[in-house]
Amino acid sequence: MILQTQNLGKRFFGNVALEDLTFTANPGEFIGLLGVNGSGKSTLIKMAEGLVKPTSGSIKVLGEAPGASTRRQVAYLPEIDHLYMSWNARYAFDFMKGFFPMNEQRFKDVLEFLSVSETARLGTLSKGNRTRVRLALTLARDAKLYLLDEPLSGIDPLTREQILHTLIREFRADDADSTMILATHQIAEAESLFDRVLVLDGGRVLLEGTAEDIRNARGVSIDRAVKQDAMLAESRRRGGK
Ligand SMILES: Nc1ncnc2c1ncn2[C@@H]1O[C@H](COP(=O)(O)OP(=O)(O)OP(=O)(O)O)[C@@H](O)[C@H]1O
């Protein structure tokens, strides 16, 4: 098992970020972690990286509690822009190579595909292009689990879809056993790409399964189903007042 959670929960100062999540990610799966802003996606990803500790239940990555020893096998792309502006992509790659197994050819291929220079100072790049560098650095890691938190923010919608399709294809060809979990609130453009989706709402599981299962069960796209449920929840809240 690559990732396994059992009744996992997280509260921040009493506020529920994640509640009672039991979920498994298997080798080779490409999983969409979907949900509106604040639904708990980043919290789950940070727990899998070992940055946030559970307040209830358990989480295991490659059979262990996430931490220093699992991190070598986990390639994490945080939501925030974490690279120094004075660096360039090449320098960042060489720096990371000191800590993690990295695939130089994949790095070059992804950068080239994304049309970003290896040598341009990151501070001179647009936000979208810096995101591309961060994505290339993450995909260049040789890892068992890839955790991408909103990897396409700042990139225009047309390019986003193209990048998603191509990167997923490229990435998957490399190591059939690697698992990728991609968190996004932009559900419509990504939903058909995933083997399986986990949709969170208010820290709880709203929907889980293959895109096809959900579409068959609900008769609408995942995006539509999420919006319908959000409207229902909202009207319940209003009715309850
Ligand atoms: N460090 C923290 N301290 C207090 N509350 C937090 C903290 N981190 C997250 N939360 C709260 O937990 C809930 C879930 O947040 P989380 O960032 O996991 O959601 P998300 O689905 O990733 O949202 P987004 O799409 O905006 O990134 C939110 O209500 C958020 O305000």
Ligand as a Chemical Component Dictionary entry (heavy atoms), coordinates in Angstrom:
data_LIG
# 
_chem_comp.id                   LIG 
_chem_comp.type                 NON-POLYMER 
_chem_comp.pdbx_formal_charge   0 
_chem_comp.three_letter_code    LIG 
# 
loop_
_chem_comp_atom.comp_id 
_chem_comp_atom.atom_id 
_chem_comp_atom.alt_atom_id 
_chem_comp_atom.type_symbol 
_chem_comp_atom.charge 
_chem_comp_atom.model_Cartn_x 
_chem_comp_atom.model_Cartn_y 
_chem_comp_atom.model_Cartn_z 
_chem_comp_atom.pdbx_ordinal 
LIG N1  N1  N 0 -2.502  25.892 10.069 1  
LIG C1  C1  C 0 -3.823  26.043 10.152 2  
LIG N2  N2  N 0 -4.371  26.684 11.209 3  
LIG C2  C2  C 0 -5.710  26.834 11.346 4  
LIG N3  N3  N 0 -6.604  26.379 10.428 5  
LIG C3  C3  C 0 -6.118  25.747 9.352  6  
LIG C4  C4  C 0 -4.714  25.545 9.139  7  
LIG N4  N4  N 0 -4.538  24.878 7.980  8  
LIG C5  C5  C 0 -5.777  24.666 7.473  9  
LIG N5  N5  N 0 -6.716  25.187 8.290  10 
LIG C6  C6  C 0 -8.178  25.127 8.088  11 
LIG O1  O1  O 0 -8.519  23.787 7.750  12 
LIG C7  C7  C 0 -9.509  23.754 6.724  13 
LIG C8  C8  C 0 -8.994  22.954 5.537  14 
LIG O2  O2  O 0 -7.916  23.698 4.942  15 
LIG P1  P1  P 0 -7.069  23.135 3.717  16 
LIG O3  O3  O 0 -5.997  24.126 3.456  17 
LIG O4  O4  O 0 -6.687  21.747 3.995  18 
LIG O5  O5  O 0 -8.152  23.162 2.536  19 
LIG P2  P2  P 0 -7.933  23.043 0.965  20 
LIG O6  O6  O 0 -9.028  22.164 0.472  21 
LIG O7  O7  O 0 -6.544  22.637 0.661  22 
LIG O8  O8  O 0 -8.170  24.532 0.479  23 
LIG P3  P3  P 0 -7.515  25.328 -0.788 24 
LIG O9  O9  O 0 -8.141  24.730 -2.026 25 
LIG O10 O10 O 0 -7.965  26.732 -0.538 26 
LIG O11 O11 O 0 -6.037  25.153 -0.702 27 
LIG C9  C9  C 0 -9.835  25.208 6.404  28 
LIG O12 O12 O 0 -10.972 25.588 7.126  29 
LIG C10 C10 C 0 -8.606  25.954 6.872  30 
LIG O13 O13 O 0 -8.931  27.262 7.243  31 
# 
loop_
_chem_comp_bond.comp_id 
_chem_comp_bond.atom_id_1 
_chem_comp_bond.atom_id_2 
_chem_comp_bond.value_order 
_chem_comp_bond.pdbx_ordinal 
LIG N1  C1  SING 1  
LIG C1  N2  SING 2  
LIG C1  C4  DOUB 3  
LIG N2  C2  DOUB 4  
LIG C2  N3  SING 5  
LIG N3  C3  DOUB 6  
LIG C3  C4  SING 7  
LIG C3  N5  SING 8  
LIG C4  N4  SING 9  
LIG N4  C5  DOUB 10 
LIG C5  N5  SING 11 
LIG N5  C6  SING 12 
LIG C6  O1  SING 13 
LIG C6  C10 SING 14 
LIG O1  C7  SING 15 
LIG C7  C8  SING 16 
LIG C7  C9  SING 17 
LIG C8  O2  SING 18 
LIG O2  P1  SING 19 
LIG P1  O3  DOUB 20 
LIG P1  O4  SING 21 
LIG P1  O5  SING 22 
LIG O5  P2  SING 23 
LIG P2  O6  DOUB 24 
LIG P2  O7  SING 25 
LIG P2  O8  SING 26 
LIG O8  P3  SING 27 
LIG P3  O9  DOUB 28 
LIG P3  O10 SING 29 
LIG P3  O11 SING 30 
LIG C9  O12 SING 31 
LIG C9  C10 SING 32 
LIG C10 O13 SING 33 
# 
